[in-house]
């Protein structure tokens, strides 16, 4: 890629992120094909994965042997925190917890031994494939998320009177994956979650813009088309929860 | 033949990106069933080979499962709760049976020459059956809803909708989870039906698109009910 074409892509991304109409029109223009849209989503996915892969590069060159102490360490901490509660618990509960603790302590050396078992290929290859798998799975996950969400939004946009074609809308909506680049830093404690949330909200705003422009809908209807799939999901979850509570109450009475 | 493979590859590539012209071409080909069959088998074979290589690589980075089985059993037998099991011969027998069964099931998925061969055969076969089921049911429903496409056209266009399965080629790398194939296939099938039955509204096309999957689920539920009542009758007969 030449420097000028890279600069063009950056300018295009900046215009799309600020919800300008040109990038959305550009993505829907020309021959009807998803090629450009899919390419964009894959590049964004690879970049997100690359940041996380770079963060985990050290583990690639470090043999991973889990020691029995490492395994029991975390559990012992949990049991120590539970001690004040266990003192006042009934004997059956105390015995159960003792057996539970004893089982973990006895099984930990087995796990250590399993982690040392050799494979036909040297251990480095196992770590390499795990590292590569983590990286290369990211574009697929993003692709799946984008397509699934876009289908629902497309459905609601049509129900709200939209007349845009599937290919035009999908091409334009692919730009909504751009803010997810922020999600590359989701491994940072506390800030990571906020960045992920910002990326999701920003992505939805761009989806609304794509609906507005490709379906020729008013801004209000476009926003409704984007939010209705979430409202439906929430409604289904609430119905499920309500049924579960009702079932428990009926079983209890 | 070489030229036709190149042509099929190019058409599948265009079908992957949902290019309407590619679906029109597939629908209007002189022999859509044979060409479709070749296309689906071609994609299935590629995916099958990739899955085979992926299985081999997976085996190469996995420790000996026989040794793992022994170690886990020894570890379980050393646990305090296992003492309770030792006192009950029936419980111990059930444990041994369950443990053995679990590992035997896992052996089915371990790479072997037989597994490799079955993947090469079953992947294209599965795709062909799925294509035929979808095309014929969707065509029937589309016609009932007033669609004007022919069965030949639907067979040709929906064969191209297997293109998203090409993504599964990435399965040759162990640990890569290939998502999006299902949803992409759904979109490709929608485009195929829309191109063939151009007089149908999008809502009716959607019904024709979902009908084969709904019918399949209903059929499975019905078969399960039939089989379970058959089993119940058999078991009841044994104990009466």
Interface residues (C-beta under 8 A of the other chain):
Chain A: X31 X32 X33 X34 X35 X38 X98 X99 X102 X103 X106 X107 X109 X110 X111 X113 X114 X117 X118 X119 X120 X121 X125 X126 X129 X130 X132 X133 X134 X136 X137 X140 X141 X143 X144 X147 X148 X151 X158 X166 X167 X170
Chain B: X14 X17 X18 X19 X20 X21 X57 X59 X60 X61 X62 X63 X64 X67 X68 X71 X72 X74 X75 X76 X78 X79 X80 X81 X167 X170 X173 X174 X175 X176 X177 X178 X179 X180 X183 X184 X186 X187 X190 X191 X202
